[in-house]
């Protein structure tokens, strides 16, 4: 393993080289890795750096550790060989928004909205101006059906650098946002003979509707404190699954390391496909973000991303990173559905990301979100007691567990009269196919988006929610709604 001083953080270089060795099977399953102290000595780095590397790869499912047996390479089922990205020098999710409602709110905890006041409009204007000035005349016609090659190269390089993936430009299709990419991917899977897809329950809104429109049978799989229940996935009869592994929507949990490996094993066992909604993984506060599943098994994972959470929904650009056997089908779905995303905007985004201004924006808003998260945690603990707020390690939303007996529906309604807009966890339950569905067995909870609320609004909103809880006291567990679309 060779490290280059000055070519980026040493820990990231070690991670990248270990991932590549595991993907290429140069490090085999069950092979023991050096101790953190020994590897640090061999590489001339601090032991803390190696500890961080091992913790990251453990979280991503590449390695496993057990008392008495050291750290070993995890047994990852082999699929198609991972395509190697070109050598690069290190440089500097989308889930649906909450249901709309009318009327102003003094505090709006709507899920999925970034800080619209922090959108880097000056940088975007500069990038659009540069694109207008430099884009060759020949590229002002209809685009390549897969999208701007320039943007595809930039996006896949970004995904390799920031999300630890291994896609290259030929694996990418540029789309007009996450939902369009999802619709194209699902239609392609249907043409490949996949008939049933599993969805997280609770999970992002309307994904079941989109799946059915693509001709797939959608079935729910429960989510617990370690993410999607892969054992229940095995029982579902599905050959595809759509999930939010880095920061589950709406519970906020990350898919655990053993679950990540079990998920890949499931996909290989049933000749299945994992669709990864990578909607807000850049915003992790306690450590480096957990890497994309696409890097763990590129032959089985379709990764979808967009700039709706990192920049703004109005920019409406996203990407699909797919195994080679699906790319042509996704491109064909796009070609028959639209003429593609605006070419000037694609070039502007590529220039913004290449310039380093996109990374600078992410660093700035990450600190804004961190401060809001800290205020939310402090206020929630003061109002409801410790241990009620979950999913705070990443993203721009958290889950507030209500006291036993509290009714989500009553709290949401009362909060609205106090000028606070919020949704209960039941709002994200899988849409039941029949009216006799079982009541939600989960404890009552609220989903609190804090991306587009000020610290003052957070304080005001939490106090109003505490008042709303105090104002209703009837038994509630069976009172949580199961929404229909």
C-alpha positions as CSV (number, residue, x, y, z in Angstrom):
1,X,0.0,0.0,0.0
2,X,1.6,3.3,-1.1
3,X,0.5,6.6,0.3
4,X,1.1,10.0,-1.4
5,X,1.7,12.9,0.9
6,X,-0.1,15.9,-0.5
7,X,-2.5,13.9,-2.5
8,X,-5.4,14.1,0.0
9,X,-6.1,12.9,3.5
10,X,-4.0,9.8,4.3
11,X,-7.0,8.1,6.0
12,X,-9.1,8.4,2.8
13,X,-6.2,7.0,0.7
14,X,-6.0,4.0,3.0
15,X,-9.8,3.5,2.9
16,X,-9.8,3.7,-0.9
17,X,-7.0,1.2,-1.3
18,X,-8.5,-1.3,1.1
19,X,-11.9,-1.1,-0.5
20,X,-10.3,-1.7,-4.0
21,X,-8.3,-4.7,-2.7
22,X,-11.5,-6.2,-1.2
23,X,-13.6,-5.5,-4.3
24,X,-10.9,-7.1,-6.6
25,X,-10.6,-10.1,-4.2
26,X,-6.9,-9.3,-3.7
27,X,-7.9,-9.5,0.0
28,X,-10.1,-12.6,0.4
29,X,-13.0,-13.3,2.7
30,X,-11.9,-14.1,6.3
31,X,-8.4,-12.8,5.6
32,X,-7.0,-11.2,8.8
33,X,-5.9,-7.6,8.6
34,X,-3.0,-6.2,10.5
35,X,-3.8,-4.7,13.9
36,X,-4.3,-0.9,13.9
37,X,-1.0,-0.4,15.7
38,X,0.9,-2.6,13.2
39,X,-0.7,-1.1,10.1
40,X,0.0,2.4,11.4
41,X,3.7,1.5,11.9
42,X,3.9,0.0,8.4
43,X,2.4,3.0,6.8
44,X,4.0,5.7,8.9
45,X,0.7,7.2,10.1
46,X,-0.9,7.6,13.5
47,X,-2.8,4.8,15.0
48,X,-5.9,7.0,15.3
49,X,-5.9,7.3,11.5
50,X,-6.0,3.5,11.1
51,X,-8.6,3.2,13.8
52,X,-10.8,5.6,11.9
53,X,-10.2,3.7,8.6
54,X,-11.2,0.4,10.2
55,X,-14.3,1.9,11.8
56,X,-15.4,3.3,8.5
57,X,-15.0,0.1,6.6
58,X,-16.7,-1.8,9.4
59,X,-19.7,0.5,9.1
60,X,-19.8,0.0,5.3
61,X,-19.7,-3.8,5.6
62,X,-16.3,-4.5,4.0
63,X,-14.7,-5.8,7.2
64,X,-15.8,-7.3,10.5
65,X,-14.3,-7.5,13.9
66,X,-14.9,-10.0,16.8
67,X,-13.3,-10.2,20.2
68,X,-10.4,-12.6,20.1
69,X,-10.2,-12.9,16.3
70,X,-9.1,-9.5,15.3
71,X,-10.2,-7.7,12.2
72,X,-11.0,-9.7,9.0
73,X,-12.3,-9.1,5.5
74,X,-16.0,-9.7,5.4
75,X,-17.5,-12.4,3.2
76,X,-19.0,-10.4,0.4
77,X,-20.7,-12.4,-2.3
78,X,-19.0,-12.0,-5.7
79,X,-21.0,-10.6,-8.6
80,X,-19.6,-9.0,-11.8
81,X,-16.1,-7.6,-11.3
82,X,-16.1,-4.0,-10.2
83,X,-15.0,-1.7,-13.0
84,X,-11.9,0.3,-11.9
85,X,-12.2,4.1,-12.0
86,X,-9.5,6.1,-13.6
87,X,-6.7,7.4,-11.3
88,X,-7.7,10.6,-9.8
89,X,-6.0,13.0,-7.4
90,X,-8.1,13.7,-4.3
91,X,-9.7,17.2,-4.5
92,X,-11.1,19.5,-1.9
93,X,-31.0,10.8,-1.3
94,X,-34.2,11.9,-2.9
95,X,-36.8,11.2,-0.6
96,X,-40.2,12.9,-0.9
97,X,-41.2,16.1,0.9
98,X,-43.9,16.0,3.5
99,X,-47.6,16.4,2.4
100,X,-48.4,20.0,1.7
101,X,-50.9,21.9,3.7
102,X,-52.3,25.4,3.4
103,X,-51.8,28.4,5.7
104,X,-48.6,30.0,7.1
105,X,-46.7,28.3,9.9
106,X,-44.5,30.0,12.5
107,X,-42.4,26.8,12.5
108,X,-42.5,24.3,9.7
109,X,-40.8,21.0,10.5
110,X,-41.5,19.7,7.0
111,X,-39.2,16.8,6.0
112,X,-36.9,17.0,3.0
113,X,-36.4,20.8,2.5
114,X,-32.9,22.1,2.6
115,X,-32.0,25.6,3.8
116,X,-33.3,27.6,0.9
117,X,-31.8,30.8,2.3
118,X,-28.3,29.2,1.9
119,X,-28.6,28.2,-1.7
120,X,-25.4,29.6,-3.4
121,X,-27.2,31.6,-6.0
122,X,-24.2,33.8,-6.8
123,X,-22.0,30.8,-7.4
124,X,-24.8,29.2,-9.5
125,X,-25.2,32.4,-11.5
126,X,-21.5,32.5,-12.2
127,X,-21.5,28.9,-13.3
128,X,-24.5,29.4,-15.6
129,X,-22.7,32.5,-17.1
130,X,-19.5,30.5,-17.6
131,X,-21.5,27.6,-19.2
132,X,-23.2,30.1,-21.6
133,X,-19.9,31.6,-22.5
134,X,-17.9,28.4,-23.0
135,X,-20.3,25.7,-24.1
136,X,-19.5,24.8,-27.8
137,X,-22.3,25.7,-30.3
138,X,-22.4,22.1,-31.4
139,X,-23.6,21.1,-27.9
140,X,-26.7,23.4,-28.0
141,X,-28.7,20.8,-29.9
142,X,-30.3,17.7,-28.4
143,X,-28.1,16.1,-25.8
144,X,-26.5,12.7,-25.7
145,X,-29.4,10.5,-24.5
146,X,-27.4,9.6,-21.4
147,X,-26.8,13.3,-20.6
148,X,-23.8,15.6,-20.7
149,X,-20.7,13.5,-20.7
150,X,-18.9,16.3,-18.9
151,X,-21.4,16.1,-16.1
152,X,-21.4,12.3,-16.0
153,X,-17.6,12.3,-15.6
154,X,-17.8,15.0,-12.8
155,X,-20.7,13.3,-11.0
156,X,-19.1,9.8,-11.0
157,X,-15.8,11.3,-9.9
158,X,-17.6,13.0,-7.0
159,X,-19.4,9.8,-6.1
160,X,-16.1,8.0,-6.0
161,X,-14.4,10.7,-3.9
162,X,-17.3,11.5,-1.5
163,X,-19.4,8.4,-1.4
164,X,-16.7,5.7,-1.9
165,X,-18.4,4.3,-5.0
166,X,-16.7,2.9,-8.1
167,X,-18.9,4.1,-11.0
168,X,-17.5,5.7,-14.2
169,X,-19.1,8.0,-16.7
170,X,-20.4,5.1,-18.8
171,X,-22.5,3.9,-15.8
172,X,-24.3,7.2,-15.4
173,X,-27.5,8.7,-16.8
174,X,-28.4,12.3,-16.1
175,X,-32.0,12.9,-15.2
176,X,-34.3,15.7,-14.1
177,X,-34.3,14.8,-10.4
178,X,-34.6,11.7,-8.3
179,X,-38.2,10.7,-9.1
180,X,-37.6,10.7,-12.8
181,X,-34.5,8.6,-12.4
182,X,-36.5,6.2,-10.2
183,X,-39.3,5.9,-12.7
184,X,-36.8,5.1,-15.5
185,X,-34.9,2.5,-13.3
186,X,-38.1,0.7,-12.3
187,X,-39.4,0.5,-15.8
188,X,-36.1,-1.0,-16.9
189,X,-36.2,-3.6,-14.1
190,X,-39.8,-4.5,-15.2
191,X,-38.5,-5.1,-18.7
192,X,-35.8,-7.4,-17.3
193,X,-38.5,-9.6,-15.8
194,X,-38.5,-8.3,-12.2
195,X,-42.1,-8.3,-11.0
196,X,-42.0,-7.4,-7.3
197,X,-40.1,-4.7,-5.4
198,X,-39.8,-4.4,-1.6
199,X,-40.0,-0.9,0.0
200,X,-39.1,0.3,3.5
201,X,-42.0,0.6,5.9
202,X,-42.1,3.3,7.1
203,X,-40.4,4.9,4.1
204,X,-40.5,7.8,1.7
205,X,-43.9,8.8,0.4
206,X,-45.4,7.6,-2.9
207,X,-42.6,5.2,-3.8
208,X,-45.2,2.5,-3.9
209,X,-47.3,4.5,-6.3
210,X,-44.3,5.1,-8.6
211,X,-43.5,1.3,-8.5
212,X,-47.0,0.3,-9.4
213,X,-47.1,2.8,-12.3
214,X,-44.0,1.0,-13.6
215,X,-45.9,-2.3,-13.5
216,X,-44.3,-3.7,-10.4
217,X,-46.0,-5.2,-7.4
218,X,-44.8,-3.2,-4.3
219,X,-44.6,-4.9,-0.9
220,X,-43.6,-3.5,2.5
221,X,-40.6,-4.6,4.5
222,X,-40.3,-3.3,8.1
223,X,-37.5,-1.1,9.3
224,X,-36.1,-1.4,12.9
225,X,-33.2,0.2,14.7
226,X,-30.7,-1.3,12.4
227,X,-32.4,-0.4,9.1
228,X,-34.3,-2.6,6.7
229,X,-35.1,-6.1,8.1
230,X,-33.3,-8.3,5.5
231,X,-34.7,-11.5,7.0
232,X,-38.2,-10.2,6.2
233,X,-37.0,-9.1,2.8
234,X,-36.1,-12.8,2.1
235,X,-39.7,-13.7,2.9
236,X,-41.2,-11.0,0.7
237,X,-40.6,-12.8,-2.7
238,X,-39.2,-9.6,-4.1
239,X,-36.2,-9.5,-6.5
240,X,-35.7,-5.7,-6.1
241,X,-35.6,-3.5,-3.1
242,X,-35.6,0.3,-2.8
243,X,-34.0,1.7,0.4
244,X,-32.3,4.7,2.1
245,X,-29.3,3.0,3.7
246,X,-27.1,5.9,4.8
247,X,-29.9,7.8,6.7
248,X,-33.2,6.0,6.6
249,X,-36.3,8.1,5.7
250,X,-37.9,8.8,8.1
251,X,-36.5,7.0,11.2
252,X,-32.9,8.3,10.7
253,X,-31.1,5.0,11.3
254,X,-28.2,3.8,9.2
255,X,-28.3,0.3,7.7
256,X,-26.0,-1.7,10.0
257,X,-22.8,-3.4,8.7
258,X,-24.1,-7.0,8.9
259,X,-27.3,-5.9,7.3
260,X,-25.4,-4.4,4.4
261,X,-23.6,-7.7,3.8
262,X,-26.8,-9.6,4.2
263,X,-28.5,-7.4,1.7
264,X,-25.8,-8.0,-0.9
265,X,-26.0,-11.7,-0.2
266,X,-29.8,-11.6,-0.7
267,X,-29.4,-9.8,-4.1
268,X,-26.9,-12.4,-5.3
269,X,-29.0,-15.3,-4.0
270,X,-32.2,-14.2,-5.8
271,X,-30.5,-12.5,-8.8
272,X,-31.9,-9.3,-7.5
273,X,-31.3,-5.6,-7.6
274,X,-30.7,-3.0,-4.8
275,X,-31.9,0.5,-5.6
276,X,-30.1,3.0,-3.3
277,X,-31.7,6.3,-2.6
278,X,-28.6,8.3,-1.6
279,X,-30.5,11.5,-0.8
280,X,-28.6,13.3,2.1
281,X,-25.6,11.2,3.0
282,X,-23.2,14.2,2.7
283,X,-24.6,15.6,5.9
284,X,-23.0,13.4,8.6
285,X,-22.0,15.1,11.9
286,X,-20.2,12.5,14.0
287,X,-17.9,10.9,11.5
288,X,-17.2,10.4,7.8
289,X,-20.4,9.5,5.9
290,X,-21.0,5.7,5.5
291,X,-20.1,4.8,1.9
292,X,-22.5,4.1,-0.8
293,X,-23.8,0.5,-1.3
294,X,-22.9,0.9,-4.9
295,X,-19.2,0.5,-4.0
296,X,-19.9,-2.7,-2.1
297,X,-21.5,-4.5,-5.0
298,X,-21.6,-2.4,-8.3
299,X,-23.1,-5.4,-10.2
300,X,-26.2,-5.4,-8.1
301,X,-26.8,-1.8,-7.0
302,X,-28.5,1.1,-8.9
303,X,-27.6,4.3,-7.0
304,X,-29.7,7.4,-7.4
305,X,-28.7,10.9,-6.4
306,X,-29.7,14.5,-7.0
307,X,-28.9,18.1,-5.9
308,X,-32.4,18.6,-4.4
309,X,-31.0,18.3,-0.9
310,X,-27.5,19.6,-1.4
311,X,-28.4,22.7,-3.5
312,X,-32.2,23.2,-4.1
313,X,-35.1,21.2,-5.6
314,X,-35.6,23.9,-8.2
315,X,-32.3,23.0,-10.0
316,X,-33.9,19.6,-10.8
317,X,-30.9,17.7,-11.8
318,X,-30.0,14.1,-10.7
319,X,-28.3,11.0,-11.8
320,X,-28.6,7.2,-12.0
321,X,-25.5,5.1,-11.6
322,X,-26.4,1.6,-12.9
323,X,-24.7,-1.7,-13.6
324,X,-23.8,-1.9,-17.3
325,X,-26.6,-4.3,-18.2
326,X,-29.2,-1.8,-17.2
327,X,-27.8,1.4,-18.6
328,X,-29.1,1.0,-22.1
329,X,-32.6,0.4,-20.9
330,X,-32.6,3.4,-18.6
331,X,-31.3,5.6,-21.5
332,X,-34.1,4.2,-23.7
333,X,-36.7,5.1,-21.1
334,X,-35.3,8.6,-20.9
335,X,-35.1,9.0,-24.7
336,X,-38.8,8.0,-25.1
337,X,-40.0,10.1,-22.3
338,X,-38.2,13.5,-22.7
339,X,-35.5,15.3,-24.5
340,X,-33.4,15.4,-21.4
341,X,-32.4,17.9,-18.7
342,X,-31.4,21.5,-19.9
343,X,-27.9,21.3,-21.3
344,X,-26.8,24.6,-20.0
345,X,-27.8,23.7,-16.5
346,X,-25.9,20.4,-16.8
347,X,-22.8,22.2,-17.9
348,X,-23.3,24.8,-15.1
349,X,-23.5,22.0,-12.5
350,X,-20.4,20.3,-13.8
351,X,-18.5,23.6,-13.6
352,X,-19.8,24.4,-10.1
353,X,-18.7,21.0,-8.9
354,X,-15.3,21.1,-10.6
355,X,-14.5,24.6,-9.3
356,X,-14.7,23.5,-5.6
357,X,-17.6,25.9,-4.9
358,X,-20.0,23.0,-4.5
359,X,-17.8,21.4,-1.8
360,X,-17.4,24.8,-0.1
361,X,-21.2,25.2,-0.1
362,X,-21.6,21.7,1.5
363,X,-19.1,22.5,4.2
364,X,-20.9,25.7,5.0
365,X,-24.4,24.3,5.2
366,X,-23.2,21.2,7.1
367,X,-22.1,23.6,9.9
368,X,-25.5,25.4,9.8
369,X,-27.4,22.1,10.0
370,X,-25.1,20.9,12.8
371,X,-25.9,24.0,14.9
372,X,-29.7,23.6,14.2
373,X,-29.4,19.9,15.2
374,X,-27.7,20.8,18.4
375,X,-30.5,23.3,19.3
376,X,-33.2,20.8,18.4
377,X,-31.5,18.1,20.6
378,X,-31.2,20.5,23.6
379,X,-34.8,21.8,23.3
380,X,-36.3,18.3,22.8
381,X,-34.4,17.0,25.9
382,X,-35.6,20.0,28.0
383,X,-39.2,19.6,26.8
384,X,-39.6,15.8,26.6
385,X,-36.7,14.4,28.6
386,X,-33.6,12.5,27.5
387,X,-33.5,9.7,24.9
388,X,-36.6,10.9,22.9
389,X,-34.8,12.2,19.8
390,X,-33.3,9.7,17.3
391,X,-31.5,9.8,14.0
392,X,-29.3,12.8,14.8
393,X,-26.0,11.5,13.4
394,X,-26.8,12.6,9.8
395,X,-29.2,14.4,7.5
396,X,-31.6,17.2,8.1
397,X,-34.4,15.4,10.0
398,X,-34.8,13.5,13.3
399,X,-37.4,11.3,14.9
400,X,-39.1,12.5,18.1
401,X,-40.6,9.6,20.1
402,X,-43.7,10.8,21.9
403,X,-44.6,9.8,25.4
404,X,-46.5,6.5,25.7
405,X,-50.2,7.0,25.0
406,X,-49.7,10.1,22.9
407,X,-51.6,10.3,19.6
408,X,-49.7,11.4,16.6
409,X,-52.8,12.6,14.9
410,X,-54.0,14.7,17.9
411,X,-50.5,16.2,18.5
412,X,-50.2,17.1,14.8
413,X,-53.6,18.7,14.7
414,X,-53.1,20.6,18.0
415,X,-49.7,21.8,16.8
416,X,-51.2,23.2,13.7
417,X,-53.5,25.4,15.7
418,X,-50.3,26.7,17.5
419,X,-48.6,27.6,14.2
420,X,-46.4,24.5,13.9
421,X,-46.5,22.2,11.0
422,X,-45.2,18.7,11.4
423,X,-46.0,15.1,10.4
424,X,-46.4,11.9,12.4
425,X,-44.5,8.7,11.7
426,X,-47.7,7.2,10.4
427,X,-47.6,9.6,7.5
428,X,-44.7,7.6,6.1
429,X,-46.3,4.1,6.5
430,X,-46.7,2.0,3.5
431,X,-50.1,2.7,1.8
432,X,-52.3,-0.2,2.8
433,X,-54.1,-2.0,0.1
434,X,-57.2,-2.7,2.3
435,X,-59.1,-0.8,4.9
436,X,-58.7,-3.5,7.5
437,X,-55.0,-3.0,7.9
438,X,-53.4,-3.6,11.3
439,X,-52.8,-0.4,13.4
440,X,-49.2,0.9,13.5
441,X,-47.3,-1.2,16.1
442,X,-44.6,1.4,16.5
443,X,-44.5,3.9,19.4
444,X,-46.0,7.3,18.4
445,X,-43.4,9.7,16.9
446,X,-43.0,12.9,15.0
447,X,-40.7,13.5,12.0
448,X,-38.9,16.8,12.5
449,X,-37.2,18.3,9.5
450,X,-34.7,21.1,10.5
451,X,-33.2,22.0,7.2
452,X,-35.2,25.1,6.5
453,X,-36.1,26.4,10.0
454,X,-34.1,28.9,12.0
455,X,-32.8,28.2,15.5
456,X,-35.5,30.5,16.9
457,X,-38.2,28.7,15.0
458,X,-36.9,25.4,16.4
459,X,-37.1,26.6,19.9
460,X,-40.6,28.0,19.3
461,X,-41.7,24.8,17.5
462,X,-40.5,22.4,20.2
463,X,-42.2,24.3,23.0
464,X,-45.4,24.3,21.0
465,X,-45.2,20.6,20.4
466,X,-44.7,20.1,24.1
467,X,-47.9,22.1,24.7
468,X,-49.7,20.0,22.1
469,X,-48.7,16.8,23.9
470,X,-49.9,18.2,27.2
471,X,-53.3,19.2,25.8
472,X,-54.3,15.6,24.7
473,X,-54.3,12.6,26.9
474,X,-56.6,10.0,25.7
475,X,-55.3,6.5,24.9
476,X,-53.8,6.6,21.6
477,X,-51.7,3.8,20.2
478,X,-54.4,2.5,17.9
479,X,-55.3,6.1,16.9
480,X,-52.2,6.6,14.6
481,X,-53.4,6.8,11.0
482,X,-52.4,4.6,8.2
483,X,-52.4,7.1,5.3
484,X,-53.6,6.3,1.8
485,X,-52.4,8.1,-1.4
